[in-house]
Amino acid sequence: MEQKDIDAIMQKVAQQRDEIVLKMHLAKAEAKDEWAVAEKKWEHLKTKTPAVAREGGESLKDVGAAVKLVGEELLNSYARIKKIIER
């Protein structure tokens, strides 16, 4: 094997490595952004739902519908985060 062949292999490996590092960094940022949005929804759901249900200001049916909607949004967000992480 000649030096130029070794250099070509090293260049190809370095390029592939750099591409992977960049993709991992971008995926990490994307996952963090998605997580931040999901956490806000989770905190809102976790803190507001019990209080609203106890106060009875809204019917339990309305609270249940809201919980279901936000819960489904959170599950979808978590699925997207999981896909990002597993790429």
CYANA upper distance limits for C-alpha pairs under 8 A (distance plus 0.5 A):
  1 MET  CA      5 ASP  CA      6.77
  1 MET  CA      6 ILE  CA      7.63
  2 GLU  CA      6 ILE  CA      7.01
  3 GLN  CA      7 ASP  CA      6.56
  4 LYS  CA      8 ALA  CA      6.54
  5 ASP  CA      9 ILE  CA      6.77
  6 ILE  CA     10 MET  CA      6.65
  7 ASP  CA     11 GLN  CA      6.50
  8 ALA  CA     12 LYS  CA      6.62
  9 ILE  CA     13 VAL  CA      6.62
 10 MET  CA     14 ALA  CA      6.53
 11 GLN  CA     15 GLN  CA      6.55
 12 LYS  CA     16 GLN  CA      6.66
 13 VAL  CA     17 ARG  CA      6.55
 14 ALA  CA     18 ASP  CA      6.59
 15 GLN  CA     19 GLU  CA      6.72
 16 GLN  CA     20 ILE  CA      6.74
 17 ARG  CA     21 VAL  CA      6.66
 18 ASP  CA     22 LEU  CA      6.70
 19 GLU  CA     23 LYS  CA      6.68
 20 ILE  CA     24 MET  CA      6.54
 21 VAL  CA     25 HIS  CA      6.67
 22 LEU  CA     26 LEU  CA      6.67
 23 LYS  CA     27 ALA  CA      6.47
 24 MET  CA     28 LYS  CA      6.49
 25 HIS  CA     29 ALA  CA      6.79
 26 LEU  CA     30 GLU  CA      6.58
 27 ALA  CA     31 ALA  CA      6.45
 27 ALA  CA     84 ILE  CA      6.48
 27 ALA  CA     85 ILE  CA      7.54
 28 LYS  CA     32 LYS  CA      6.59
 28 LYS  CA     84 ILE  CA      8.36
 28 LYS  CA     85 ILE  CA      7.96
 29 ALA  CA     33 ASP  CA      6.68
 30 GLU  CA     34 GLU  CA      6.72
 30 GLU  CA     84 ILE  CA      8.11
 31 ALA  CA     35 TRP  CA      6.45
 31 ALA  CA     81 ILE  CA      5.86
 31 ALA  CA     84 ILE  CA      6.77
 31 ALA  CA     85 ILE  CA      7.66
 32 LYS  CA     36 ALA  CA      6.62
 33 ASP  CA     37 VAL  CA      7.06
 34 GLU  CA     38 ALA  CA      6.74
 34 GLU  CA     77 SER  CA      7.29
 34 GLU  CA     80 ARG  CA      8.48
 34 GLU  CA     81 ILE  CA      7.16
 35 TRP  CA     39 GLU  CA      6.44
 35 TRP  CA     77 SER  CA      8.14
 35 TRP  CA     78 TYR  CA      8.25
 35 TRP  CA     81 ILE  CA      7.60
 36 ALA  CA     40 LYS  CA      6.92
 37 VAL  CA     41 LYS  CA      7.04
 38 ALA  CA     42 TRP  CA      6.59
 38 ALA  CA     74 LEU  CA      6.46
 38 ALA  CA     77 SER  CA      6.83
 38 ALA  CA     78 TYR  CA      8.10
 39 GLU  CA     43 GLU  CA      6.51
 40 LYS  CA     44 HIS  CA      6.67
 41 LYS  CA     45 LEU  CA      6.53
 41 LYS  CA     70 VAL  CA      7.74
 41 LYS  CA     74 LEU  CA      7.75
 42 TRP  CA     46 LYS  CA      6.37
 42 TRP  CA     74 LEU  CA      7.72
 43 GLU  CA     47 THR  CA      6.51
 44 HIS  CA     48 LYS  CA      6.22
 44 HIS  CA     49 THR  CA      8.38
 45 LEU  CA     49 THR  CA      6.07
 45 LEU  CA     67 VAL  CA      7.58
 45 LEU  CA     70 VAL  CA      7.84
 46 LYS  CA     50 PRO  CA      7.86
 47 THR  CA     51 ALA  CA      7.67
 48 LYS  CA     52 VAL  CA      6.60
 49 THR  CA     53 ALA  CA      6.56
 49 THR  CA     63 VAL  CA      7.65
 49 THR  CA     67 VAL  CA      7.82
 50 PRO  CA     54 ARG  CA      6.59
 51 ALA  CA     55 GLU  CA      6.62
 52 VAL  CA     56 GLY  CA      6.71
 52 VAL  CA     57 GLY  CA      7.05
 52 VAL  CA     58 GLU  CA      7.43
 52 VAL  CA     63 VAL  CA      7.94
 53 ALA  CA     57 GLY  CA      8.12
 53 ALA  CA     58 GLU  CA      7.79
 53 ALA  CA     59 SER  CA      8.32
 53 ALA  CA     60 LEU  CA      6.87
 53 ALA  CA     63 VAL  CA      7.21
 56 GLY  CA     60 LEU  CA      7.76
 58 GLU  CA     62 ASP  CA      6.80
 58 GLU  CA     63 VAL  CA      7.14
 59 SER  CA     63 VAL  CA      6.93
 60 LEU  CA     64 GLY  CA      6.42
 61 LYS  CA     65 ALA  CA      6.68
 62 ASP  CA     66 ALA  CA      6.75
 63 VAL  CA     67 VAL  CA      6.56
 64 GLY  CA     68 LYS  CA      6.52
 65 ALA  CA     69 LEU  CA      6.70
 66 ALA  CA     70 VAL  CA      6.67
 67 VAL  CA     71 GLY  CA      6.21
 68 LYS  CA     72 GLU  CA      6.55
 69 LEU  CA     73 GLU  CA      6.80
 70 VAL  CA     74 LEU  CA      6.63
 71 GLY  CA     75 LEU  CA      6.69
 72 GLU  CA     76 ASN  CA      6.66
 73 GLU  CA     77 SER  CA      6.66
 74 LEU  CA     78 TYR  CA      6.57
 75 LEU  CA     79 ALA  CA      6.64
 76 ASN  CA     80 ARG  CA      6.77
 77 SER  CA     81 ILE  CA      6.71
 78 TYR  CA     82 LYS  CA      6.58
 79 ALA  CA     83 LYS  CA      6.74
 80 ARG  CA     84 ILE  CA      6.72
 81 ILE  CA     85 ILE  CA      6.70
 82 LYS  CA     86 GLU  CA      6.59
 83 LYS  CA     87 ARG  CA      6.62
